[in-house]
Amino acid sequence: MKSSFDKIYDALRSIKLASVLLVLLALFAVAGGILPQGKTADFYQLHFPGAGSGIILALGLDHVFSSLLFLLVAAIFAVNLTVCTFHRLTGEFSKPRGKRRHGPDILHLGLIILMFGGILTARTRTETLINLRKGESADLPDGAKIVLVDLNYEQYPDGRPKSWESTVAIHKGVAAQGAPAATSGGLPRYHVKVNAPLRRKGYSIYQQSWHTEKQVVLKDAMGMSFALEPGMREATKDGFVLFMALDNPSLTTAAATSDTLPQSAVFLLEEHGKRTVVKVAPGQGIGPFIFDGYIDQSISGLAVVSDRGYPFVEAGFILVILGIFITYIRKLKGMLA
């Protein structure tokens, strides 16, 4: 008669248990893909009235991959895989060396590491989006500073985006993986492309987006020109001129051409303590300035992602592929023998 320990041991390495847990994990994955994640309770009560919102909130389906229930199922599955791998491994080591089959063991080990990395990612992953114009800088998680040196945008003949590529310089901090693209003034430069992130110790920098922002150009009485972006102001003798918005903000993207430029811009003018909202067309005056026209300012959207689980996920994938390859080769040799 089996002891209680043997019964628990057999249950934990059971294929039936693994099948049930895989089905539950698949259902969680489907729920996480269908249901909007991270919304407020009011959102779910509005879009899933009645018992639906109650079930979603009670089971933590509003944040599936960090919910207690999902983590519990994933932990039990990890224990199941670990016990099954241990049981198989001890059995294989008891066989003569030539008859051992370690492909499934490597596959199981890869799955365990993959799950650990996935859970770590779900619990600790952070993403910060920074928008930089040429010459602007932002702080990085390791205390270094990133500066946008240049931005290259290519498109297909029909206007669809083809590629975005940012050239950045890194001040201080740990050196990035890979050789720098170039150096200027002692600072290394790196290329960040779509699907080709810049890997640094502890985080990665992705090319997330690109867009242009139209700025207005004002000219003073001396003929000096300067550009203002929305929200910026220029002081005058009696107050200031603040650029609020373009008359047609839908034309502030890269799709706008010289034939479709907005006819006017909206300014807030303060003179002698009195403030007035005025709409001015190119060539007209605004306070002591002349509205001289528009310029396009390219802006690069970079995502700084910190993911402590990424190395484990990468290692797990490699082991899973290696385990499948070894198992396949062994079976192929057996068929040809």
C-alpha positions in Angstrom: 0.0 0.0 0.0 1.3 3.4 -1.0 2.2 6.0 1.6 0.6 9.4 1.7 3.9 10.8 0.3 3.9 8.4 -2.6 0.3 9.3 -3.4 1.0 13.0 -3.4 4.2 12.4 -5.4 2.3 10.4 -8.1 -0.5 13.1 -8.2 2.0 15.9 -8.7 3.7 14.1 -11.7 0.4 13.0 -13.2 -0.2 13.6 -16.9 -3.9 14.1 -16.1 -3.0 17.0 -13.8 -0.7 18.5 -16.4 -3.5 18.3 -19.0 -6.0 20.1 -16.7 -3.5 22.8 -15.8 -2.6 23.4 -19.5 -6.3 23.8 -20.3 -6.7 26.3 -17.5 -3.6 28.2 -18.6 -5.0 28.3 -22.1 -8.3 29.7 -20.9 -6.5 32.4 -18.9 -4.5 33.3 -22.0 -7.7 33.6 -24.0 -9.3 35.7 -21.3 -6.3 38.0 -21.2 -6.4 38.4 -25.0 -10.2 39.1 -25.2 -10.8 41.2 -22.0 -9.4 44.7 -21.7 -6.7 44.7 -19.0 -6.0 47.2 -16.3 -9.2 49.2 -16.5 -11.2 50.6 -13.5 -14.0 48.7 -11.9 -16.5 51.2 -13.3 -15.3 50.2 -16.8 -16.1 46.5 -16.4 -19.5 47.3 -14.7 -20.4 49.5 -17.7 -19.3 47.1 -20.4 -20.1 43.8 -18.6 -23.2 44.5 -16.6 -24.7 42.1 -14.1 -22.8 39.0 -13.1 -20.1 39.4 -15.8 -18.3 42.3 -14.2 -18.5 40.5 -10.8 -16.9 37.4 -12.2 -14.2 39.4 -13.9 -13.3 41.3 -10.8 -13.6 38.4 -8.4 -11.3 36.1 -10.5 -8.8 38.9 -11.3 -9.5 38.7 -15.0 -9.0 42.5 -15.3 -5.3 41.8 -14.7 -5.1 38.1 -15.8 -1.3 37.5 -15.9 -0.6 39.0 -12.5 -3.8 37.7 -10.7 -3.4 35.4 -7.8 -5.5 32.6 -9.5 -3.3 32.6 -12.6 -0.1 32.6 -10.6 -1.4 29.7 -8.5 -2.2 27.6 -11.5 1.1 28.5 -13.1 2.9 27.6 -9.9 1.2 24.2 -9.6 2.0 23.5 -13.3 5.7 24.4 -12.6 5.7 22.0 -9.7 4.1 19.3 -11.9 6.8 19.8 -14.5 9.6 19.8 -11.9 8.5 16.6 -10.3 7.9 14.9 -13.7 11.3 16.0 -14.9 13.0 14.8 -11.6 11.2 11.4 -11.9 12.2 11.0 -15.5 15.8 12.2 -14.9 16.4 9.7 -12.1 15.0 6.9 -14.3 17.2 7.9 -17.2 20.3 8.0 -15.0 19.7 4.5 -13.9 20.0 3.3 -17.5 23.2 2.6 -19.4 24.7 5.7 -20.9 23.9 4.6 -24.5 20.2 4.1 -23.8 19.5 7.4 -22.0 17.0 9.8 -23.6 17.5 13.3 -22.2 15.6 15.2 -24.9 12.3 15.3 -23.0 14.2 16.3 -19.8 15.8 19.3 -21.5 12.4 20.2 -23.0 10.7 20.0 -19.5 13.6 22.1 -18.0 13.2 24.7 -20.7 9.4 24.9 -20.0 10.0 25.4 -16.3 12.5 28.2 -17.0 10.2 29.7 -19.6 7.3 29.8 -17.1 9.4 31.3 -14.4 10.6 34.0 -16.8 7.0 34.6 -18.0 5.7 35.1 -14.5 8.7 37.3 -13.6 7.9 39.4 -16.7 4.2 39.7 -15.8 5.1 40.8 -12.2 8.1 43.2 -12.8 8.0 44.4 -16.4 7.9 48.2 -16.8 7.7 50.4 -19.9 8.3 54.1 -20.2 7.7 56.0 -23.4 9.9 59.0 -24.1 9.4 61.5 -27.0 12.6 63.2 -28.2 13.3 65.9 -30.7 16.7 66.1 -32.3 19.2 67.3 -29.6 16.8 66.5 -26.7 17.7 64.1 -23.9 16.0 61.9 -21.2 17.1 59.9 -18.2 17.6 56.2 -18.4 16.9 53.6 -15.5 20.7 53.2 -14.8 21.3 56.9 -14.4 22.7 57.4 -17.9 21.2 60.0 -20.2 20.1 59.3 -23.8 20.3 62.0 -26.5 18.6 61.9 -29.8 21.3 62.7 -32.4 19.4 62.0 -35.6 16.1 60.4 -36.8 15.8 58.8 -40.2 12.3 58.0 -41.6 11.7 56.1 -44.8 8.4 55.4 -46.6 7.1 53.4 -49.5 6.0 55.2 -52.7 2.4 55.0 -51.6 3.2 56.8 -48.3 3.1 53.8 -46.0 5.9 53.8 -43.3 8.9 51.7 -44.3 11.3 52.2 -41.4 12.1 54.4 -38.5 15.7 54.6 -37.2 16.9 56.8 -34.3 20.6 57.5 -33.8 21.2 58.1 -30.1 24.2 58.9 -27.9 24.5 57.6 -24.3 26.1 59.6 -21.5 27.7 57.6 -18.7 26.1 54.4 -17.4 27.0 50.8 -18.4 28.1 50.2 -22.0 25.5 48.9 -24.3 25.8 45.4 -25.9 27.5 45.4 -29.2 29.9 47.8 -30.8 28.9 51.5 -31.1 27.8 52.7 -34.5 30.1 55.7 -34.4 31.7 58.1 -32.0 31.6 61.9 -31.9 33.3 64.0 -29.3 34.0 60.9 -27.2 30.4 59.8 -27.0 29.3 56.5 -28.7 26.3 56.5 -31.0 23.9 53.7 -31.4 21.2 52.9 -33.9 17.7 52.0 -32.6 15.4 50.4 -35.3 12.0 48.9 -35.4 12.4 45.2 -34.3 16.1 45.9 -33.6 16.2 47.3 -30.0 19.2 48.6 -28.2 20.0 46.2 -25.4 21.5 47.5 -22.2 22.1 45.9 -18.9 18.7 45.6 -17.2 16.6 47.2 -19.9 16.1 47.6 -23.6 15.3 50.6 -25.8 12.8 50.1 -28.6 11.8 52.3 -31.6 8.1 52.7 -30.8 6.9 55.5 -33.0 7.7 58.5 -35.1 5.7 61.6 -35.9 6.1 65.2 -36.9 4.8 68.2 -35.0 4.2 71.6 -36.7 5.7 74.6 -35.0 4.9 78.2 -35.9 7.6 80.6 -36.9 7.5 84.2 -35.6 9.6 87.0 -36.8 10.4 90.1 -34.7 11.0 93.7 -35.9 14.7 93.0 -36.4 14.0 90.1 -38.7 15.1 87.5 -36.2 13.0 84.3 -36.5 12.2 81.8 -33.8 9.9 78.7 -33.5 7.2 77.9 -31.0 5.6 74.6 -30.3 2.1 74.4 -28.7 2.2 75.7 -25.1 5.3 77.8 -25.6 5.4 81.5 -25.2 7.6 84.4 -26.2 7.8 87.5 -23.9 7.1 90.9 -25.3 7.5 94.4 -23.8 3.9 94.6 -22.7 3.2 90.9 -22.0 3.7 87.7 -24.1 2.5 85.7 -27.1 1.6 82.1 -26.4 1.1 79.6 -29.3 -2.0 77.5 -28.4 -2.8 75.3 -31.4 -3.1 75.1 -35.1 -6.5 76.0 -36.7 -6.7 72.5 -38.1 -4.8 70.1 -35.8 -5.6 67.1 -38.1 -2.9 68.5 -40.4 -0.1 68.2 -37.8 1.1 64.8 -39.0 3.6 63.7 -41.6 0.7 63.4 -44.1 0.3 67.2 -44.3 1.8 68.8 -47.4 2.5 72.3 -48.5 -0.8 72.3 -50.3 -2.8 71.4 -47.2 -1.2 73.6 -44.6 -3.7 75.1 -42.1 -4.6 78.7 -42.9 -4.2 80.0 -39.4 -3.0 79.4 -35.9 -4.5 80.3 -32.5 -2.5 82.4 -30.1 -3.1 83.9 -26.6 -1.9 87.5 -26.7 -1.3 89.4 -23.4 -0.9 93.2 -23.7 -0.9 95.5 -20.7 -2.5 92.8 -18.5 -5.3 92.1 -21.0 -5.5 88.6 -22.6 -7.1 87.9 -25.9 -7.4 84.7 -28.0 -6.7 85.5 -31.6 -6.5 83.6 -34.8 -3.7 84.6 -37.2 -2.9 83.6 -40.7 0.7 83.5 -42.1 1.9 87.0 -43.0 -0.3 88.7 -40.4 0.9 90.4 -37.2 0.5 89.1 -33.7 1.6 91.6 -31.1 5.1 92.9 -32.1 5.7 89.8 -34.2 4.8 88.6 -37.7 3.5 85.1 -38.1 6.0 83.9 -40.7 4.8 80.3 -41.3 5.3 76.7 -40.2 8.1 74.2 -39.8 8.0 70.4 -39.2 9.7 69.1 -36.1 10.4 65.3 -36.2 9.8 63.5 -32.9 11.0 60.0 -32.1 9.0 57.8 -29.7 11.3 55.5 -27.8 10.1 52.8 -25.3 12.4 52.0 -22.4 11.5 48.5 -21.3 12.8 46.9 -18.1 12.1 43.2 -18.1 13.9 41.0 -15.5 12.2 37.9 -16.9 13.6 38.3 -20.5 16.9 36.4 -20.0 15.0 33.5 -18.5 12.4 33.5 -21.3 15.2 33.5 -23.9 17.1 30.7 -22.1 13.9 28.7 -21.8 13.1 29.0 -25.5 16.6 27.8 -26.4 16.3 24.7 -24.1 12.8 23.9 -25.4 14.1 24.0 -29.0 17.2 22.0 -28.1 15.1 19.4 -26.3 12.7 19.0 -29.3 15.7 18.7 -31.6 17.4 16.0 -29.5 14.2 14.1 -29.2 13.5 14.2 -32.9 17.1 13.1 -33.8 16.9 10.2 -31.3 13.6 9.1 -32.8 14.9 9.4 -36.3 17.9 7.3 -35.5 15.6 4.6 -34.0 13.5 4.6 -37.1 16.5 4.2 -39.4 18.2 1.6 -37.3 
